[in-house]
């Protein structure tokens, strides 16, 4: 497999994670009543949308096609999240689930960063990783 194909595949994995994050935050936001918490979640979701834009654009720039769906793993994760939260999750539980999800995203991004990426891809993945770490700090401050 050529480096470009490997890079595109890795970046598409990161892209799927960003779509999963947006999907999860849609779920969280719909369940939260507290305006401050909801605003914080919307801000984090906006950051994930910006990450998608940057990733998708770069994937196209290097000759790839962005994979714009969450895949089977994402669908299963969505189903499990709904089961975990149930119908009466409180704000603290939702914040904990959001932290858990952001942490999984960071772990995935770190794994991708250890892969065979060109410098620009590594910079983009690293930037997303930093933003996700800041998002966790914002979420922790809500507890």
ABEGO torsion letter per residue (X at the ends): XBAAAAAAAAAAAAAAAAAAAAAAAAAAAAABABAAAAAAAAAAAAAAAAAAAAAAAAAAAAGBBBBABAEAAAAAAAAAAAAAAEAABBAAAAAAAAAAAAAAAAAAAAAAAABBBBAAAAAAAAAAAAAAAAAAAAAAAAX
